Amino acid sequence: GDRVYSVFADHEGTMWFSTETGVSKLLSDAFQSYAVGENILSAARFAGSTWVGSLGKGVGKIDAEGSVGWLSTGDGLPNENVWSLEVAGERLWIGTGTGLASFDGEKLEAHTIAGVDPGPLYDLVPDGEHLWLLGAGGACYWKRGAEACRAYTAENGLGRASHIYQGARHGAEMCFASEGGISCLAGERFRLLGPKDGLPSETVYALLVDSTGTMWAGTNRGLAKRVGDRFETLGVEQGLPTNFVGALTEVEPGLLAVGTNRGVTLLRAGKVVGQLDRAHGLIGNETNFHSLLAADGELWVGTTSGITRYLPGLRRDNPEPPRVELVSWSAGGKHQDTTSGVLLAPTLNNLVFDFVGLSFRDEADVRYSFQLEGYDRDWSAPADSHRVRYTNLGPGRYRFLVRARNGDQVWS
């Protein structure tokens, strides 16, 4: 509501507002969203502005006030499904559902290129003055100004699938991510990377070569990192919210943004250092294949619900650990009222503990670790479960410990 009765800052620095219609919490001023309600497929920086490609709306330019002006088929765009955007030769190149277009800041031009499959162009990769066109029909190397382009398909050894989702240069090779693995081209010869090389899946949606020259691949079974001649996989067990990875970008040297259908995970040195989703301020959780854009110290995240601009410099870490409370505990199904000096009969050897970590900033990010001294050798791995059960304990002395961690990895 617009009528604010009181403003309150809690012990974690979170701002609360009471209004005539309820209570609001300010998640963060580091997130700003645009094109709300649009399915954003791609993003690029061109002529000082952020441009976005959408599903069914065309190409949008986000101005300084946050409004979006759209270019559509009425302006000469071949198709209003815009899968890819790339800047090369002082032009914005636009990969649509039925062909290629470009924009010089004033005029939109559609390009008819012989030998290009009319299906979606999922990615455009500049190579000097020329472009790689990647899509449903394979890969095509186009020398700008030519009527046709040099096509590469499965018949030329480009994996076992025609759908090419993304390309990246890795040293002397140009590599392509597809439903058949990763195909790398040096000269005219392809080298196929797949499960035999450690990839967790043949279906590769995203491909990135970072500032150190390391190759990363986003698959439907986790994030793969090229180490020597093999891939190592990071997934849910290593802290990702899901094993489906569809988008990748490098925010700054050493900091990787991993787009999933549950938001964006930030990695540094292969370790999870942050999670961005709707609970933190993103407009949506489901990112698209080419919807991550890192530019000028900012991260733009395109989702099925719009695009969010994330400014890391405005984000405040939370130095306050969650306050841990033991909500209740029971022995043999009987509730216990005290938390110290309890003597139990031999038959009451099944214990259940319920606990909570009190944090009102990023509640969904709170994780717990526990240990029953006298039974557990060490602390449990961090998890979001609020309950633990121990069964058939033998005679002895035990002490239950529990701690909680906030979203910035600060433990109680």
Helices and strands as residue ranges (DSSP letters): E 4-9, E 15-19, E 22-25, E 31-34, E 40-46, E 49-54, E 59-62, E 68-71, G 73-75, E 82-88, E 91-96, E 100-103, E 108-111, E 121-127, E 130-135, E 138-142, E 150-152, G 154-156, E 164-170, E 173-178, E 181-186, E 189-193, G 195-197, E 204-209, E 215-219, E 222-227, E 230-234, G 236-238, E 245-252, E 255-260, E 263-268, E 271-276, E 287-295, E 298-303, E 306-310, G 312-314, E 323-331, E 334-335, E 351-358, G 363-365, E 367-373, E 387-390, E 399-405
